[in-house]
Amino acid sequence: MIETKLILDAKNYVNSILMPLENFYYHQYEHALDVMHRASYLWEKEWLNSEDVEMIALAWLFHDTWFTIQYDANEFIWAKIARNYLKSKLYPENKIDIIERIILATDPFYTIPKDIYESIIKDADLDNLWRDDFFDKWEKLKMELETIKKIKIKDPDWHHSSLDFLWKHKYYTKTQEIERWLKKTENAEMLKQLIKEEWSVVIQPNY
């Protein structure tokens, strides 16, 4: 993907508002770039219109900026930050509307993408579920939740919920399904083994 001046400016802007956030071990600027890179790859593999790349890349960059305002109940904030920034750059209103819609599709309760744009961002946003760095990334998410919400999540509970989430999550593009299915299976089996080991410790008799 060729990065236009607007994309480069947007990267600097997103970095400037995400970088100062403390205790965000998972939802960092690196995650925004990670999503953008995977989404760009999916975009090319799905043979989409190259004229739309800039517009979609902007949606990918801004998709997690809502953390700068509040952690929960924040779906409407994601798109507002992008809209305000892009309006200041005199970006076309019709394209801002599309970007806003794509960002809102990353809501985890939004389960039926309307088009390929929304399908790609949903697959890219959770791409680490199906990668070698899944356990590292998911541990950082656990740390983030514990810190922000001031709670303690027990490892067995976290592994159970992670396995449940992994199996319930769907692929929305053919490319993601083909390329990530095997690693998804491997990660699920590793989680099962962790849960089995934790359970065996719990039921060990005390002598």
mmCIF file of the C-alpha atoms, coordinates in Angstrom:
data_MODEL
# 
_entry.id   MODEL 
# 
loop_
_atom_site.group_PDB 
_atom_site.id 
_atom_site.type_symbol 
_atom_site.label_atom_id 
_atom_site.label_alt_id 
_atom_site.label_comp_id 
_atom_site.label_asym_id 
_atom_site.label_entity_id 
_atom_site.label_seq_id 
_atom_site.pdbx_PDB_ins_code 
_atom_site.Cartn_x 
_atom_site.Cartn_y 
_atom_site.Cartn_z 
_atom_site.occupancy 
_atom_site.B_iso_or_equiv 
_atom_site.pdbx_formal_charge 
_atom_site.auth_seq_id 
_atom_site.auth_comp_id 
_atom_site.auth_asym_id 
_atom_site.auth_atom_id 
_atom_site.pdbx_PDB_model_num 
ATOM 1   C CA . MET A 1 1   ? 0.000   0.000   0.000  1.00 0.00 ? 1   MET A CA 1 
ATOM 2   C CA . ILE A 1 2   ? 1.324   3.414   -0.996 1.00 0.00 ? 2   ILE A CA 1 
ATOM 3   C CA . GLU A 1 3   ? 0.973   5.765   1.960  1.00 0.00 ? 3   GLU A CA 1 
ATOM 4   C CA . THR A 1 4   ? -0.336  9.166   0.941  1.00 0.00 ? 4   THR A CA 1 
ATOM 5   C CA . LYS A 1 5   ? 0.482   12.357  2.820  1.00 0.00 ? 5   LYS A CA 1 
ATOM 6   C CA . LEU A 1 6   ? -2.909  12.180  4.510  1.00 0.00 ? 6   LEU A CA 1 
ATOM 7   C CA . ILE A 1 7   ? -2.219  8.637   5.767  1.00 0.00 ? 7   ILE A CA 1 
ATOM 8   C CA . LEU A 1 8   ? 1.220   9.655   7.053  1.00 0.00 ? 8   LEU A CA 1 
ATOM 9   C CA . ASP A 1 9   ? -0.286  12.688  8.804  1.00 0.00 ? 9   ASP A CA 1 
ATOM 10  C CA . ALA A 1 10  ? -3.046  10.516  10.271 1.00 0.00 ? 10  ALA A CA 1 
ATOM 11  C CA . LYS A 1 11  ? -0.467  8.000   11.566 1.00 0.00 ? 11  LYS A CA 1 
ATOM 12  C CA . ASN A 1 12  ? 1.363   10.774  13.373 1.00 0.00 ? 12  ASN A CA 1 
ATOM 13  C CA . TYR A 1 13  ? -1.902  12.082  14.809 1.00 0.00 ? 13  TYR A CA 1 
ATOM 14  C CA . VAL A 1 14  ? -3.100  8.670   16.007 1.00 0.00 ? 14  VAL A CA 1 
ATOM 15  C CA . ASN A 1 15  ? 0.307   7.977   17.520 1.00 0.00 ? 15  ASN A CA 1 
ATOM 16  C CA . SER A 1 16  ? 0.249   11.304  19.353 1.00 0.00 ? 16  SER A CA 1 
ATOM 17  C CA . ILE A 1 17  ? -3.075  10.546  21.057 1.00 0.00 ? 17  ILE A CA 1 
ATOM 18  C CA . LEU A 1 18  ? -2.481  6.845   21.804 1.00 0.00 ? 18  LEU A CA 1 
ATOM 19  C CA . MET A 1 19  ? 1.144   6.969   22.912 1.00 0.00 ? 19  MET A CA 1 
ATOM 20  C CA . PRO A 1 20  ? 0.550   8.915   26.176 1.00 0.00 ? 20  PRO A CA 1 
ATOM 21  C CA . LEU A 1 21  ? -2.038  6.412   27.437 1.00 0.00 ? 21  LEU A CA 1 
ATOM 22  C CA . GLU A 1 22  ? -0.757  4.526   30.459 1.00 0.00 ? 22  GLU A CA 1 
ATOM 23  C CA . ASN A 1 23  ? -1.616  0.910   31.268 1.00 0.00 ? 23  ASN A CA 1 
ATOM 24  C CA . PHE A 1 24  ? -2.747  0.160   27.738 1.00 0.00 ? 24  PHE A CA 1 
ATOM 25  C CA . TYR A 1 25  ? -0.688  -2.935  27.108 1.00 0.00 ? 25  TYR A CA 1 
ATOM 26  C CA . TYR A 1 26  ? -2.753  -4.204  24.175 1.00 0.00 ? 26  TYR A CA 1 
ATOM 27  C CA . HIS A 1 27  ? -4.581  -1.278  22.567 1.00 0.00 ? 27  HIS A CA 1 
ATOM 28  C CA . GLN A 1 28  ? -1.494  0.687   21.611 1.00 0.00 ? 28  GLN A CA 1 
ATOM 29  C CA . TYR A 1 29  ? -0.387  2.499   18.477 1.00 0.00 ? 29  TYR A CA 1 
ATOM 30  C CA . GLU A 1 30  ? 1.367   -0.711  17.409 1.00 0.00 ? 30  GLU A CA 1 
ATOM 31  C CA . HIS A 1 31  ? -2.005  -2.463  17.385 1.00 0.00 ? 31  HIS A CA 1 
ATOM 32  C CA . ALA A 1 32  ? -3.434  0.212   15.084 1.00 0.00 ? 32  ALA A CA 1 
ATOM 33  C CA . LEU A 1 33  ? -0.510  -0.311  12.694 1.00 0.00 ? 33  LEU A CA 1 
ATOM 34  C CA . ASP A 1 34  ? -0.850  -4.078  13.004 1.00 0.00 ? 34  ASP A CA 1 
ATOM 35  C CA . VAL A 1 35  ? -4.503  -3.892  11.986 1.00 0.00 ? 35  VAL A CA 1 
ATOM 36  C CA . MET A 1 36  ? -3.714  -1.508  9.132  1.00 0.00 ? 36  MET A CA 1 
ATOM 37  C CA . HIS A 1 37  ? -1.003  -3.780  7.728  1.00 0.00 ? 37  HIS A CA 1 
ATOM 38  C CA . ARG A 1 38  ? -3.116  -6.943  7.911  1.00 0.00 ? 38  ARG A CA 1 
ATOM 39  C CA . ALA A 1 39  ? -6.134  -5.156  6.485  1.00 0.00 ? 39  ALA A CA 1 
ATOM 40  C CA . SER A 1 40  ? -4.018  -3.802  3.620  1.00 0.00 ? 40  SER A CA 1 
ATOM 41  C CA . TYR A 1 41  ? -2.888  -7.345  2.880  1.00 0.00 ? 41  TYR A CA 1 
ATOM 42  C CA . LEU A 1 42  ? -6.448  -8.661  2.941  1.00 0.00 ? 42  LEU A CA 1 
ATOM 43  C CA . TRP A 1 43  ? -7.478  -5.777  0.724  1.00 0.00 ? 43  TRP A CA 1 
ATOM 44  C CA . GLU A 1 44  ? -4.956  -6.823  -1.924 1.00 0.00 ? 44  GLU A CA 1 
ATOM 45  C CA . LYS A 1 45  ? -5.816  -10.523 -1.642 1.00 0.00 ? 45  LYS A CA 1 
ATOM 46  C CA . GLU A 1 46  ? -9.531  -9.866  -2.022 1.00 0.00 ? 46  GLU A CA 1 
ATOM 47  C CA . TRP A 1 47  ? -8.873  -7.933  -5.260 1.00 0.00 ? 47  TRP A CA 1 
ATOM 48  C CA . LEU A 1 48  ? -10.555 -4.701  -4.285 1.00 0.00 ? 48  LEU A CA 1 
ATOM 49  C CA . ASN A 1 49  ? -10.534 -1.272  -5.905 1.00 0.00 ? 49  ASN A CA 1 
ATOM 50  C CA . SER A 1 50  ? -7.166  0.412   -5.350 1.00 0.00 ? 50  SER A CA 1 
ATOM 51  C CA . GLU A 1 51  ? -8.837  3.828   -5.383 1.00 0.00 ? 51  GLU A CA 1 
ATOM 52  C CA . ASP A 1 52  ? -10.433 3.066   -2.024 1.00 0.00 ? 52  ASP A CA 1 
ATOM 53  C CA . VAL A 1 53  ? -7.232  2.084   -0.220 1.00 0.00 ? 53  VAL A CA 1 
ATOM 54  C CA . GLU A 1 54  ? -6.598  5.503   1.343  1.00 0.00 ? 54  GLU A CA 1 
ATOM 55  C CA . MET A 1 55  ? -10.134 5.743   2.670  1.00 0.00 ? 55  MET A CA 1 
ATOM 56  C CA . ILE A 1 56  ? -10.050 2.264   4.171  1.00 0.00 ? 56  ILE A CA 1 
ATOM 57  C CA . ALA A 1 57  ? -6.552  2.728   5.623  1.00 0.00 ? 57  ALA A CA 1 
ATOM 58  C CA . LEU A 1 58  ? -7.804  5.775   7.518  1.00 0.00 ? 58  LEU A CA 1 
ATOM 59  C CA . ALA A 1 59  ? -10.604 3.713   9.042  1.00 0.00 ? 59  ALA A CA 1 
ATOM 60  C CA . TRP A 1 60  ? -8.090  1.064   10.114 1.00 0.00 ? 60  TRP A CA 1 
ATOM 61  C CA . LEU A 1 61  ? -5.855  3.671   11.742 1.00 0.00 ? 61  LEU A CA 1 
ATOM 62  C CA . PHE A 1 62  ? -8.602  5.352   13.748 1.00 0.00 ? 62  PHE A CA 1 
ATOM 63  C CA . HIS A 1 63  ? -10.486 2.248   14.841 1.00 0.00 ? 63  HIS A CA 1 
ATOM 64  C CA . ASP A 1 64  ? -9.174  2.235   18.447 1.00 0.00 ? 64  ASP A CA 1 
ATOM 65  C CA . THR A 1 65  ? -8.803  5.937   19.192 1.00 0.00 ? 65  THR A CA 1 
ATOM 66  C CA . TRP A 1 66  ? -11.904 5.853   21.378 1.00 0.00 ? 66  TRP A CA 1 
ATOM 67  C CA . PHE A 1 67  ? -9.665  4.681   24.241 1.00 0.00 ? 67  PHE A CA 1 
ATOM 68  C CA . THR A 1 68  ? -8.531  8.268   24.604 1.00 0.00 ? 68  THR A CA 1 
ATOM 69  C CA . ILE A 1 69  ? -11.992 9.167   25.940 1.00 0.00 ? 69  ILE A CA 1 
ATOM 70  C CA . GLN A 1 70  ? -13.343 6.165   27.855 1.00 0.00 ? 70  GLN A CA 1 
ATOM 71  C CA . TYR A 1 71  ? -12.844 2.410   27.993 1.00 0.00 ? 71  TYR A CA 1 
ATOM 72  C CA . ASP A 1 72  ? -16.401 1.062   27.815 1.00 0.00 ? 72  ASP A CA 1 
ATOM 73  C CA . ALA A 1 73  ? -19.644 2.021   26.060 1.00 0.00 ? 73  ALA A CA 1 
ATOM 74  C CA . ASN A 1 74  ? -17.727 3.970   23.515 1.00 0.00 ? 74  ASN A CA 1 
ATOM 75  C CA . GLU A 1 75  ? -18.711 2.838   20.032 1.00 0.00 ? 75  GLU A CA 1 
ATOM 76  C CA . PHE A 1 76  ? -19.916 6.261   18.951 1.00 0.00 ? 76  PHE A CA 1 
ATOM 77  C CA . ILE A 1 77  ? -16.629 7.864   19.990 1.00 0.00 ? 77  ILE A CA 1 
ATOM 78  C CA . TRP A 1 78  ? -14.473 5.884   17.558 1.00 0.00 ? 78  TRP A CA 1 
ATOM 79  C CA . ALA A 1 79  ? -16.021 7.465   14.509 1.00 0.00 ? 79  ALA A CA 1 
ATOM 80  C CA . LYS A 1 80  ? -16.379 10.957  15.985 1.00 0.00 ? 80  LYS A CA 1 
ATOM 81  C CA . ILE A 1 81  ? -12.615 11.342  16.476 1.00 0.00 ? 81  ILE A CA 1 
ATOM 82  C CA . ALA A 1 82  ? -11.970 10.281  12.882 1.00 0.00 ? 82  ALA A CA 1 
ATOM 83  C CA . ARG A 1 83  ? -14.755 12.530  11.565 1.00 0.00 ? 83  ARG A CA 1 
ATOM 84  C CA . ASN A 1 84  ? -13.470 15.621  13.351 1.00 0.00 ? 84  ASN A CA 1 
ATOM 85  C CA . TYR A 1 85  ? -9.906  15.019  12.202 1.00 0.00 ? 85  TYR A CA 1 
ATOM 86  C CA . LEU A 1 86  ? -10.826 14.342  8.582  1.00 0.00 ? 86  LEU A CA 1 
ATOM 87  C CA . LYS A 1 87  ? -13.176 17.333  8.409  1.00 0.00 ? 87  LYS A CA 1 
ATOM 88  C CA . SER A 1 88  ? -10.262 19.507  9.512  1.00 0.00 ? 88  SER A CA 1 
ATOM 89  C CA . LYS A 1 89  ? -8.377  18.105  6.503  1.00 0.00 ? 89  LYS A CA 1 
ATOM 90  C CA . LEU A 1 90  ? -11.319 18.923  4.192  1.00 0.00 ? 90  LEU A CA 1 
ATOM 91  C CA . TYR A 1 91  ? -11.773 15.243  3.394  1.00 0.00 ? 91  TYR A CA 1 
ATOM 92  C CA . PRO A 1 92  ? -14.905 14.481  1.293  1.00 0.00 ? 92  PRO A CA 1 
ATOM 93  C CA . GLU A 1 93  ? -18.000 14.098  3.452  1.00 0.00 ? 93  GLU A CA 1 
ATOM 94  C CA . ASN A 1 94  ? -19.241 11.014  1.606  1.00 0.00 ? 94  ASN A CA 1 
ATOM 95  C CA . LYS A 1 95  ? -15.946 9.215   2.298  1.00 0.00 ? 95  LYS A CA 1 
ATOM 96  C CA . ILE A 1 96  ? -16.027 10.256  5.962  1.00 0.00 ? 96  ILE A CA 1 
ATOM 97  C CA . ASP A 1 97  ? -19.465 8.624   6.200  1.00 0.00 ? 97  ASP A CA 1 
ATOM 98  C CA . ILE A 1 98  ? -18.031 5.357   4.856  1.00 0.00 ? 98  ILE A CA 1 
ATOM 99  C CA . ILE A 1 99  ? -15.040 5.521   7.213  1.00 0.00 ? 99  ILE A CA 1 
ATOM 100 C CA . GLU A 1 100 ? -17.369 6.111   10.143 1.00 0.00 ? 100 GLU A CA 1 
ATOM 101 C CA . ARG A 1 101 ? -19.449 3.076   9.199  1.00 0.00 ? 101 ARG A CA 1 
ATOM 102 C CA . ILE A 1 102 ? -16.385 0.864   8.822  1.00 0.00 ? 102 ILE A CA 1 
ATOM 103 C CA . ILE A 1 103 ? -15.033 1.891   12.233 1.00 0.00 ? 103 ILE A CA 1 
ATOM 104 C CA . LEU A 1 104 ? -18.350 1.137   13.905 1.00 0.00 ? 104 LEU A CA 1 
ATOM 105 C CA . ALA A 1 105 ? -18.203 -2.392  12.458 1.00 0.00 ? 105 ALA A CA 1 
ATOM 106 C CA . THR A 1 106 ? -15.389 -3.217  14.914 1.00 0.00 ? 106 THR A CA 1 
ATOM 107 C CA . ASP A 1 107 ? -17.953 -3.268  17.711 1.00 0.00 ? 107 ASP A CA 1 
ATOM 108 C CA . PRO A 1 108 ? -17.776 -6.896  18.959 1.00 0.00 ? 108 PRO A CA 1 
ATOM 109 C CA . PHE A 1 109 ? -21.587 -7.062  19.043 1.00 0.00 ? 109 PHE A CA 1 
ATOM 110 C CA . TYR A 1 110 ? -21.749 -6.133  15.369 1.00 0.00 ? 110 TYR A CA 1 
ATOM 111 C CA . THR A 1 111 ? -21.689 -9.641  13.906 1.00 0.00 ? 111 THR A CA 1 
ATOM 112 C CA . ILE A 1 112 ? -23.027 -9.261  10.347 1.00 0.00 ? 112 ILE A CA 1 
ATOM 113 C CA . PRO A 1 113 ? -20.776 -7.082  8.153  1.00 0.00 ? 113 PRO A CA 1 
ATOM 114 C CA . LYS A 1 114 ? -22.633 -5.263  5.403  1.00 0.00 ? 114 LYS A CA 1 
ATOM 115 C CA . ASP A 1 115 ? -19.822 -5.363  2.847  1.00 0.00 ? 115 ASP A CA 1 
ATOM 116 C CA . ILE A 1 116 ? -16.209 -6.318  2.201  1.00 0.00 ? 116 ILE A CA 1 
ATOM 117 C CA . TYR A 1 117 ? -14.929 -3.157  3.917  1.00 0.00 ? 117 TYR A CA 1 
ATOM 118 C CA . GLU A 1 118 ? -16.517 -4.140  7.205  1.00 0.00 ? 118 GLU A CA 1 
ATOM 119 C CA . SER A 1 119 ? -15.513 -7.791  6.761  1.00 0.00 ? 119 SER A CA 1 
ATOM 120 C CA . ILE A 1 120 ? -11.855 -6.883  6.301  1.00 0.00 ? 120 ILE A CA 1 
ATOM 121 C CA . ILE A 1 121 ? -11.623 -4.593  9.323  1.00 0.00 ? 121 ILE A CA 1 
ATOM 122 C CA . LYS A 1 122 ? -13.246 -7.214  11.556 1.00 0.00 ? 122 LYS A CA 1 
ATOM 123 C CA . ASP A 1 123 ? -10.823 -9.905  10.381 1.00 0.00 ? 123 ASP A CA 1 
ATOM 124 C CA . ALA A 1 124 ? -7.799  -7.621  10.706 1.00 0.00 ? 124 ALA A CA 1 
ATOM 125 C CA . ASP A 1 125 ? -8.786  -6.336  14.138 1.00 0.00 ? 125 ASP A CA 1 
ATOM 126 C CA . LEU A 1 126 ? -8.625  -9.814  15.679 1.00 0.00 ? 126 LEU A CA 1 
ATOM 127 C CA . ASP A 1 127 ? -5.969  -11.292 13.431 1.00 0.00 ? 127 ASP A CA 1 
ATOM 128 C CA . ASN A 1 128 ? -3.717  -12.089 16.409 1.00 0.00 ? 128 ASN A CA 1 
ATOM 129 C CA . LEU A 1 129 ? -6.187  -14.783 17.500 1.00 0.00 ? 129 LEU A CA 1 
ATOM 130 C CA . TRP A 1 130 ? -4.840  -16.909 14.698 1.00 0.00 ? 130 TRP A CA 1 
ATOM 131 C CA . ARG A 1 131 ? -1.126  -16.141 14.933 1.00 0.00 ? 131 ARG A CA 1 
ATOM 132 C CA . ASP A 1 132 ? 1.949   -17.377 16.780 1.00 0.00 ? 132 ASP A CA 1 
ATOM 133 C CA . ASP A 1 133 ? 1.897   -14.287 19.029 1.00 0.00 ? 133 ASP A CA 1 
ATOM 134 C CA . PHE A 1 134 ? -1.670  -14.963 20.205 1.00 0.00 ? 134 PHE A CA 1 
ATOM 135 C CA . PHE A 1 135 ? -0.736  -15.874 23.779 1.00 0.00 ? 135 PHE A CA 1 
ATOM 136 C CA . ASP A 1 136 ? 1.566   -12.886 24.153 1.00 0.00 ? 136 ASP A CA 1 
ATOM 137 C CA . LYS A 1 137 ? -1.052  -10.469 22.817 1.00 0.00 ? 137 LYS A CA 1 
ATOM 138 C CA . TRP A 1 138 ? -3.872  -12.001 24.847 1.00 0.00 ? 138 TRP A CA 1 
ATOM 139 C CA . GLU A 1 139 ? -1.818  -11.817 28.036 1.00 0.00 ? 139 GLU A CA 1 
ATOM 140 C CA . LYS A 1 140 ? -1.296  -8.110  27.383 1.00 0.00 ? 140 LYS A CA 1 
ATOM 141 C CA . LEU A 1 141 ? -5.055  -7.696  26.967 1.00 0.00 ? 141 LEU A CA 1 
ATOM 142 C CA . LYS A 1 142 ? -5.579  -9.456  30.301 1.00 0.00 ? 142 LYS A CA 1 
ATOM 143 C CA . MET A 1 143 ? -3.079  -7.118  31.984 1.00 0.00 ? 143 MET A CA 1 
ATOM 144 C CA . GLU A 1 144 ? -4.813  -4.138  30.428 1.00 0.00 ? 144 GLU A CA 1 
ATOM 145 C CA . LEU A 1 145 ? -8.257  -5.187  31.653 1.00 0.00 ? 145 LEU A CA 1 
ATOM 146 C CA . GLU A 1 146 ? -6.964  -5.896  35.156 1.00 0.00 ? 146 GLU A CA 1 
ATOM 147 C CA . THR A 1 147 ? -5.244  -2.528  35.372 1.00 0.00 ? 147 THR A CA 1 
ATOM 148 C CA . ILE A 1 148 ? -7.948  -0.359  33.854 1.00 0.00 ? 148 ILE A CA 1 
ATOM 149 C CA . LYS A 1 149 ? -10.858 -2.054  35.622 1.00 0.00 ? 149 LYS A CA 1 
ATOM 150 C CA . LYS A 1 150 ? -8.923  -2.691  38.854 1.00 0.00 ? 150 LYS A CA 1 
ATOM 151 C CA . ILE A 1 151 ? -9.810  -6.371  38.944 1.00 0.00 ? 151 ILE A CA 1 
ATOM 152 C CA . LYS A 1 152 ? -7.942  -9.674  39.140 1.00 0.00 ? 152 LYS A CA 1 
ATOM 153 C CA . ILE A 1 153 ? -8.644  -12.287 36.483 1.00 0.00 ? 153 ILE A CA 1 
ATOM 154 C CA . LYS A 1 154 ? -7.625  -15.817 37.384 1.00 0.00 ? 154 LYS A CA 1 
ATOM 155 C CA . ASP A 1 155 ? -5.695  -17.645 34.689 1.00 0.00 ? 155 ASP A CA 1 
ATOM 156 C CA . PRO A 1 156 ? -8.154  -20.584 34.420 1.00 0.00 ? 156 PRO A CA 1 
ATOM 157 C CA . ASP A 1 157 ? -11.060 -18.167 33.967 1.00 0.00 ? 157 ASP A CA 1 
ATOM 158 C CA . TRP A 1 158 ? -9.138  -16.202 31.368 1.00 0.00 ? 158 TRP A CA 1 
ATOM 159 C CA . HIS A 1 159 ? -8.171  -19.317 29.437 1.00 0.00 ? 159 HIS A CA 1 
ATOM 160 C CA . HIS A 1 160 ? -11.744 -20.630 29.473 1.00 0.00 ? 160 HIS A CA 1 
ATOM 161 C CA . SER A 1 161 ? -13.157 -17.335 28.214 1.00 0.00 ? 161 SER A CA 1 
ATOM 162 C CA . SER A 1 162 ? -10.396 -17.052 25.612 1.00 0.00 ? 162 SER A CA 1 
ATOM 163 C CA . LEU A 1 163 ? -11.145 -20.502 24.252 1.00 0.00 ? 163 LEU A CA 1 
ATOM 164 C CA . ASP A 1 164 ? -14.854 -19.742 24.146 1.00 0.00 ? 164 ASP A CA 1 
ATOM 165 C CA . PHE A 1 165 ? -14.212 -16.437 22.373 1.00 0.00 ? 165 PHE A CA 1 
ATOM 166 C CA . LEU A 1 166 ? -11.836 -18.049 19.893 1.00 0.00 ? 166 LEU A CA 1 
ATOM 167 C CA . TRP A 1 167 ? -14.308 -20.703 18.806 1.00 0.00 ? 167 TRP A CA 1 
ATOM 168 C CA . LYS A 1 168 ? -17.262 -18.311 18.607 1.00 0.00 ? 168 LYS A CA 1 
ATOM 169 C CA . HIS A 1 169 ? -15.410 -15.777 16.496 1.00 0.00 ? 169 HIS A CA 1 
ATOM 170 C CA . LYS A 1 170 ? -16.014 -16.040 12.744 1.00 0.00 ? 170 LYS A CA 1 
ATOM 171 C CA . TYR A 1 171 ? -13.930 -15.342 9.662  1.00 0.00 ? 171 TYR A CA 1 
ATOM 172 C CA . TYR A 1 172 ? -15.459 -12.849 7.276  1.00 0.00 ? 172 TYR A CA 1 
ATOM 173 C CA . THR A 1 173 ? -13.094 -13.098 4.291  1.00 0.00 ? 173 THR A CA 1 
ATOM 174 C CA . LYS A 1 174 ? -12.000 -16.148 2.338  1.00 0.00 ? 174 LYS A CA 1 
ATOM 175 C CA . THR A 1 175 ? -8.342  -15.141 2.648  1.00 0.00 ? 175 THR A CA 1 
ATOM 176 C CA . GLN A 1 176 ? -8.498  -15.073 6.437  1.00 0.00 ? 176 GLN A CA 1 
ATOM 177 C CA . GLU A 1 177 ? -10.266 -18.409 6.590  1.00 0.00 ? 177 GLU A CA 1 
ATOM 178 C CA . ILE A 1 178 ? -7.748  -20.111 4.316  1.00 0.00 ? 178 ILE A CA 1 
ATOM 179 C CA . GLU A 1 179 ? -4.632  -18.632 5.892  1.00 0.00 ? 179 GLU A CA 1 
ATOM 180 C CA . ARG A 1 180 ? -5.565  -18.661 9.578  1.00 0.00 ? 180 ARG A CA 1 
ATOM 181 C CA . TRP A 1 181 ? -7.634  -21.819 10.052 1.00 0.00 ? 181 TRP A CA 1 
ATOM 182 C CA . LEU A 1 182 ? -4.704  -24.077 10.950 1.00 0.00 ? 182 LEU A CA 1 
ATOM 183 C CA . LYS A 1 183 ? -3.200  -21.691 13.498 1.00 0.00 ? 183 LYS A CA 1 
ATOM 184 C CA . LYS A 1 184 ? -6.637  -21.127 15.025 1.00 0.00 ? 184 LYS A CA 1 
ATOM 185 C CA . THR A 1 185 ? -6.902  -24.878 15.595 1.00 0.00 ? 185 THR A CA 1 
ATOM 186 C CA . GLU A 1 186 ? -3.399  -25.041 17.077 1.00 0.00 ? 186 GLU A CA 1 
ATOM 187 C CA . ASN A 1 187 ? -4.061  -22.132 19.453 1.00 0.00 ? 187 ASN A CA 1 
ATOM 188 C CA . ALA A 1 188 ? -7.310  -23.716 20.558 1.00 0.00 ? 188 ALA A CA 1 
ATOM 189 C CA . GLU A 1 189 ? -5.555  -27.002 21.310 1.00 0.00 ? 189 GLU A CA 1 
ATOM 190 C CA . MET A 1 190 ? -2.891  -25.168 23.330 1.00 0.00 ? 190 MET A CA 1 
ATOM 191 C CA . LEU A 1 191 ? -5.602  -23.442 25.336 1.00 0.00 ? 191 LEU A CA 1 
ATOM 192 C CA . LYS A 1 192 ? -7.301  -26.775 25.966 1.00 0.00 ? 192 LYS A CA 1 
ATOM 193 C CA . GLN A 1 193 ? -4.027  -28.190 27.245 1.00 0.00 ? 193 GLN A CA 1 
ATOM 194 C CA . LEU A 1 194 ? -3.506  -25.223 29.570 1.00 0.00 ? 194 LEU A CA 1 
ATOM 195 C CA . ILE A 1 195 ? -7.010  -25.631 30.949 1.00 0.00 ? 195 ILE A CA 1 
ATOM 196 C CA . LYS A 1 196 ? -6.468  -29.364 31.428 1.00 0.00 ? 196 LYS A CA 1 
ATOM 197 C CA . GLU A 1 197 ? -3.216  -28.746 33.317 1.00 0.00 ? 197 GLU A CA 1 
ATOM 198 C CA . GLU A 1 198 ? -4.807  -26.079 35.516 1.00 0.00 ? 198 GLU A CA 1 
ATOM 199 C CA . TRP A 1 199 ? -7.739  -28.337 36.270 1.00 0.00 ? 199 TRP A CA 1 
ATOM 200 C CA . SER A 1 200 ? -5.435  -31.217 37.233 1.00 0.00 ? 200 SER A CA 1 
ATOM 201 C CA . VAL A 1 201 ? -3.698  -28.932 39.739 1.00 0.00 ? 201 VAL A CA 1 
ATOM 202 C CA . VAL A 1 202 ? -7.007  -27.923 41.278 1.00 0.00 ? 202 VAL A CA 1 
ATOM 203 C CA . ILE A 1 203 ? -8.132  -31.505 41.899 1.00 0.00 ? 203 ILE A CA 1 
ATOM 204 C CA . GLN A 1 204 ? -4.812  -32.733 43.330 1.00 0.00 ? 204 GLN A CA 1 
ATOM 205 C CA . PRO A 1 205 ? -5.496  -34.248 46.770 1.00 0.00 ? 205 PRO A CA 1 
ATOM 206 C CA . ASN A 1 206 ? -3.803  -32.769 49.817 1.00 0.00 ? 206 ASN A CA 1 
ATOM 207 C CA . TYR A 1 207 ? -1.888  -35.358 51.871 1.00 0.00 ? 207 TYR A CA 1 
# 
